[in-house]
């Protein structure tokens, strides 16, 4: 191994405040140590200060970048279809389906989640036909969200509709 390599190993292995000594050993070779050896003439080695770089935290992206990314991920069309808005929905047992119109199609990890009267309804799904079961008669609002985990990516406009059920005595 070359002397420069040994010096580099010593420099790397020793703490920053350590003193390095250079001397000639009994075999006539130049050697380096962090302590002057007994009975041998050793010279302190002047070391340049060590370069150090403090870890830096990347700056937060500007708010505009976040809004651009959200609009870039947004769906052009997200709405519910299959609900009558001018007349009552006739569902004798309160069970019916609604369809989701979405463009472009649903992305990878995204799922649909219904909001019935502004509350999450049923299990999230990647199927654009969603069923509602045993919905009480009367007026309700319904919207669909595209979610990614617990985050809402986008929400459709709410649709107000009335459920009409026949109650048998």
Protein Blocks (a to p, Z undefined) as FASTA:
>chain_A
ZZklmmmmmmmmpcfkbccdddddfkopacddfbdcehiacddddddddddddddddddd
dfklmmmmmmmmpcfbdcdehiafkbccddfkopacddddddddddfkbccdddeehiae
hjddfbfbdcdehiaeddddddddddehjacfbdcddddddddddddZZ
